[in-house]
Amino acid sequence: TCYCTRETYVEQEQGENANDRNDRAIRVAAKWYNEHLKKISAENQLQVIFITNDRKNKEKAVEEGIPAFTCEEYVKSLTANPELIDRLACLSDKGNEIESGKVLFSEHLPLSKLQQGIKSGTYLQGTFRASRENYLEATVWIHGDTEENKEIIIQGLKHLNRAVHEDIVAVELFPKSQWVAPSSVVLHDEGLNEDDVEKEEEREQMLKTAVSEKMLKPTGRVIGIIKRNWRPYCGMLSKSDIKESRRHLFTPADKRIPRIRIETRQASTLEGRRIIVAIDGWPRNSRYPNGHFVKNLGDVGEKETETEVLLLEHDVPHQPFSQAVLSFLPKMPWSITEKDMKNREDLRHLCVCSVDPPGCTDIDDALHCRELENGNLEVGVHIADVSHFIRPGNALDQESARRGTTVYLCEKRIDMVPELLSSNLCSLRSNVDRLAFSCIWEMNHNAEILKTRFTKSVINSKASLTYAEAQMRIDSATMNDDITTSLRGLNKLAKILKKRRIEKGALTLSSPEVRFHIDSETHDPIDLQTKELRETNSMVEEFMLLANISVAKKIHEEFSEHALLRKHPAPPPSNYEILVKAAKSKNLEIKTDTAKSLADSLDRAESPTFPYLNTLLRILATRCMMQAVYFCSGMDNDFHHYGLASPIYTHFTSPIRRYADIIVHRLLAVAVGADCTYPELTDKHKLADICKNLNFRHKMAQYAQRASVAFHTQLFFKSRGIISEEAYILFVRKNAIVVLIPKYGLEGTVFFEEKDKPKPRLIYDDEIPSLTIEDTVFHIFDKVKVKIMLDSSNLQHQKIRMSLVEPQIPGISISTDNSNMDLNEPERKKTKLKK
């Protein structure tokens, strides 16, 4: 090694820059290795080759007698692996230019000009967010405190100017005379050719609608890219119609991402498969960006492939835990030691039990309630002491922090912590000793808190019940054992707590959640029902909320600058416009000036002839809400949780499945003297970074869960053929209605304009809001009947397709005579004509 180092050491020459010196050093090393290998292996000739995409560097290497190639030349020489060529990034636009050479987009301004413009206020910087519903529209969320222009609309291909979802862009704001309203049209990119610019312009005309001035929003155009946030994208190849063509379009699974042009020799092999593609660049004269093939994931529609796609698309870390992470798990068999009992109370004598959904193995929480000698009640919430097993800074802690949350898919759980902890040592199962962190209150019979204390503890749960089992015990006239008495006490107090919370203005919203019954052998969904909520669901929820609020107060008291809290911002008044208009169309008034007035007006908004109306209003109110987020108390002034009407809140009750709760446990442990602190715990900038990652992971987990439900819903309807069901209109659009089918908790869009079919007469009124089709008027919350079927005509975006059955509109509605038929061959042809 010393000999090699001495022979290949290169001193920087006068006037030579560091980059040229490095290039020379690599050439010297390549030359030395070739000569060295000749000496030690004369008969078995090995050769070192030099790969560089730097033209001058390659020329100098060849002059010096070093075998040198560009990356492309080298990969093309590997004739045994032709598919490797497909994985080469397009390093230049040469050879990828469109034959017409027509410039479609304006040039992006250089970074120096953009930064000057942002500094002077000429341009604004923000995050580009493409629309899922309309490929010709996006919004840019402006960074910084420009309250007036927090969100800027971008409309039309030229103004979008090659920005891709999540890019950081610079925007030029138009004068008010050029502002537009958000489009009400649903438009999906059908992969138009480069020459179809006229068609594109025709589609852009559809976006322009005459609207009242108050509907206009700040509007602008993208004039430069500050940071590309491209990632590998999952999707499918849309094979070119031109025979022997190597150039094809790739359609991403995420509708917010544009199609990508790739070159591949494996089009026939990749057709009908999910693949991953990366973007390399986007020339000004190209309708779509250029990219290259990265990986083949498997056949479209296969459960494993589709699950992999939705995990990758939502950036959910799902690889098995590494050996480094697993090495920090306790050795089995594990038992509680004397050391573990230090600073810990023995509460094994208490009648503690857990109440969870059926099949739950990661039991975070357990409860108890008993009467004290003074006539008051003692209520305890006992939470798994995960922070005992996960120590700050080790590989297990780092991996849990990275994952941030457990992700629950329809038939799979992606754990935040390894199974030994999540389903065993931390899970508060019945009849085993478990370490816990307990929040214990002394209350009077009116659920008023007299004393609160927090302690690390050891418990032994006396029962692991489902919500149904707990409800059965509470309702039973014959059961009066300790567990049942404890549950009845908890239930009585929970009702008082809930009533008091609602009086303060806490919101009771609604979302149409469904639960699948999965076949144990095929793992296909065989039944689908909306989730039933019992009193016991509410009972557990009330005590979890109370524990979270009590802990939030305690940690903020002790750590005013670095408590991890959770807030729910109040929505801006404009968010409520759709809710207020929808209620008004049914002659109801919704007040939105405070959470309390919203809650009260939702309670009053009932119709004796339309019992489901109140649920629909609550579902719509949920859509108006802002996202709840984690934050560091020292980096924010507004702590309020709007939905819970609480001045302070945090997450403490689910540390098996949420990393935020582990941090909160650590803060609380220090506050009560049960554990020691460490530097990162009191570094508010590090805590703010943790919160940023947690907010991202929680949002992605939510989206992944929805995608899993959507995929299983497709599987469910695939085996059902065509079904007709009652639905309610949630939104009206310019060319469609969005409906909710309560029976399946399913939402879908009924389109009224279809390709190659005569266009009906449509009149859209944004003020009411309503859509008139021919002579039939549709309002939000109107009841309709729709036909549901799985549309597999586009393998990439297989979707549940809905068509109007009732009310009957000639040329639009379809008949119901085949509402539950199988899609046999003749009928399939008929259905295709309807598309």
C-alpha positions, 0 to 999 in steps of 0.5 A, a space after each residue: 500500500 505504501 509503495 502504491 501511495 508513493 507511486 501515485 501521489 500527485 502534487 497540485 501544479 502551479 496554475 492547476 485547479 483542484 478539479 484538474 489535479 484530481 483528474 490527473 491523479 485518477 489517470 496516474 492511478 489507472 496507469 499505475 494499476 495497469 502496469 502493476 497488474 502486468 507485472 503480477 499477472 503476465 499470463 492472466 492479463 487483467 486490464 483497468 479501464 477508465 470511465 469518464 463523461 468528461 471529454 477532455 479528461 478522456 482525450 488526455 487518458 487516451 493520449 497517455 495510453 490508458 483505455 478510456 470510455 464514456 459511461 455510454 460507450 462502456 455500457 453499450 460494449 456489454 453485449 451480454 446485458 443489453 437491458 443495461 443501456 435502458 438504464 443510462 440517464 439521458 445526459 444531454 437533450 441531443 438525440 431526444 429533440 423533437 423532430 419539429 423543433 418547435 419551442 413550446 416553453 419559455 427559457 428558465 431564468 438562471 439561478 442568480 437572476 431568480 435569487 435577485 428577483 426574489 430578494 427584490 420582491 419581483 418574484 416569489 419562491 414556493 413549492 409547486 403542487 400539481 392538481 390531481 384533477 386537472 393536469 393544466 393547473 397547479 398551485 404554488 405555496 409561497 414560502 415566508 410570510 406573504 399572508 396576502 399571496 400564500 397560494 398562487 394559481 398557475 394555469 395552462 401548459 406554458 405557464 406551468 413551464 416544465 415544473 414538476 410536483 414538489 419542485 421549488 420554483 420561482 413565480 412571477 405574479 400577474 397583475 390583478 386584471 389577469 387573475 383567474 379562479 380555480 378551475 372546476 373542470 376535471 381534465 386528465 392528460 391522455 398523452 397527446 402528441 407533440 403536434 397536438 398543441 392546438 388541442 391543448 390550447 382548446 382544452 385550456 380554453 375550457 378552464 376559462 369561466 366567467 366568475 364573480 370577482 371575489 372568486 379570482 385568486 392570485 395568478 402567475 407563471 413559473 419563470 424558473 426552477 430553484 430546486 428540482 425534487 424529482 424522485 424515481 416514479 412508479 407507473 407503466 409503459 404506454 407502448 408506442 404505436 410505431 413498430 420497432 420504435 425505441 421511444 415510448 411514453 411512461 405514465 406515472 401512477 401519480 396523476 400529478 406527475 407528467 408522462 415521461 419519454 424513455 428509450 427502451 429496447 424491452 418495450 414488449 417485456 415491460 408492457 403490462 408491468 409496473 416499472 420505475 422510471 427516473 426523470 433526466 431532464 425536460 428540454 424546451 421543445 419537448 411536450 414531456 420530460 425525458 427519463 430512463 428505465 430503472 427497475 421492473 416491479 412486477 405484473 400490474 394488478 398483482 397484490 404484492 406488486 401494487 402494495 410495493 407501488 403504493 409504499 414506494 409512491 408514498 415514500 414509506 420505509 418498508 425494508 426489513 429491519 437491519 441487523 444493526 437495528 435488531 441488535 439493540 432489542 432485548 435478549 429473550 427470554 426477557 423478564 422485569 429485573 430489579 433495575 427495571 423497577 427503579 423509579 417505577 410503581 408496582 400497579 399489578 394489583 389494579 384491575 387494568 384492562 385494554 379495549 381495542 379493535 378485533 385482531 389488534 396485537 400492538 396494544 398501546 393503552 390500558 385503563 382502570 377505574 376504582 372507587 377510593 375510600 374518600 368516595 372519589 374515583 381513581 382513573 388510570 391510563 396506562 401506556 406501553 413504556 416503549 422508551 424503556 426499550 428504545 434508548 436515544 441515539 442508537 440504531 433502533 432509535 434512529 430507524 424508529 425516528 426515520 419511519 415516524 409511524 406504523 402504516 396500516 394497510 388493508 391486509 398488512 402492517 408496516 411496523 415502526 418498531 420491530 415485532 418483538 417490541 410491537 406485538 410482544 414486549 411493549 404490547 399490553 397483553 392480558 395476564 403478563 407483566 408489562 412496563 408502562 407509563 401511567 397517567 393517574 387522576 383523582 376525579 369526583 363523580 362529575 369527572 372533574 379532575 382533583 389531582 393528576 400524577 404521572 409515574 412509570 409503572 409495571 402493570 398486569 392487564 386482567 383482560 384484552 377486550 374488543 370494543 364489542 366485548 367491552 360494550 356487551 359487559 357494560 350493557 349486561 344485566 348479569 355481569 358485575 365483576 371487577 372488570 365490568 364495574 371498572 368499564 361502567 365507571 369509565 363509560 359514565 365519566 367518558 360521557 360527561 367528559 365528551 359532553 363538556 368537550 363539545 360544550 367548549 366547541 370541540 367538533 364531531 366530524 365524520 368520514 366514510 370509513 370502510 372495513 374489508 373482510 378478507 378471505 383467509 386463503 386468497 386474501 381477497 376482499 369478500 365483504 365490505 362494510 362501513 365501520 360501526 362505532 360503539 359507545 366504547 370507542 368513544 369511551 377509550 377516545 375520551 380518556 386518551 384525549 384527556 391523557 394527551 392534554 394532561 401530559 401536554 400541560 406537564 411537559 410544557 410547564 417543565 420544558 417551555 422551549 422544547 416540548 413536542 406538541 400538536 396543533 390544529 390550525 383554524 381554517 381560513 374563512 375561504 375554506 368554508 365557502 363550499 360548506 356554507 353554500 351547500 347548506 344554503 342550497 338546502 335552506 340551512 345556515 352554517 356559521 363558521 366564525 368560531 369552532 363553537 358556532 360551527 359545532 352548534 350549527 352542525 348540530 342544528 342542521 338536520 332535516 326530518 325528511 333527509 336523516 343522512 344530510 347531517 352526516 353529509 355536512 360533517 363529511 364536507 366540514 372535514 374536507 374544509 379542515 387544515 392538517 394537524 401538525 407536530 411542532 416545537 413549543 419554542 418555535 411557535 406561538 399558536 398552540 391551539 387545537 381547533 378540532 378538539 377546542 383545547 388550548 394545548 395538546 400532544 401525543 402520548 398514548 401510542 408510542 408503539 406506532 408513533 415516534 412523536 409519543 416516544 419523544 413525549 415519553 422521554 420529556 415526561 420521564 425527565 419531568 417526573 424524575 424517572 429518567 435522565 435527559 440528553 442534549 438532543 432532547 433540549 435542542 429546539 432546532 433538532 426537535 423542529 427537524 424531527 417534527 418536520 419529518 414526522 409531519 411528512 411521514 404521517 401525511 404519507 401514511 394517511 395517503 398510503 392507507 387511502 391508496 390501499 383501500 382504493 386498491 382493495 375496493 377495486 378488487 372487491 368490485 372486480 368480482 362483483 360485475 356491475 352494481 347499482 347503488 344510491 349515492 349523494 352528490 358531494 361536489 358539482 364540477 363544470 363537467 362532472 359530479 363527485 358522489 358518495 355511496 354510503 353503503 361502501 363509503 366509496 367516492 367517485 366521479 360521474 363524467 358528463 362529457 366523453 370522448 367521441 360522444 355528442 356533448 350535452 348542454 351543461 350549465 355550471 353555476 358556482 354560486 349556488 353551486 349547481 350543474 344543469 344537464 340538459 334540463 335537469 339541475 343537480 345540487 350538492 347533497 342531491 340523491 342520485 342512483 349510479 352504476 358502479 363497475 371496474 373500468 380496466 380499459 386503462 391498465 395503468 389507472 384501473 378505476 371504479 367507473 360510475 355512470 348515472 342511472 337516476 334521474 333519467 336524462 336521455 342520452 346520459 343516464 343508462 338503464 338498470 336492467 342489467 344492474 347485477 349482471 356478470 360482464 360476459 362477452 356480449 355485455 362487455 362490448 356494450 359497456 365499452 360503447 358506453 365509455 
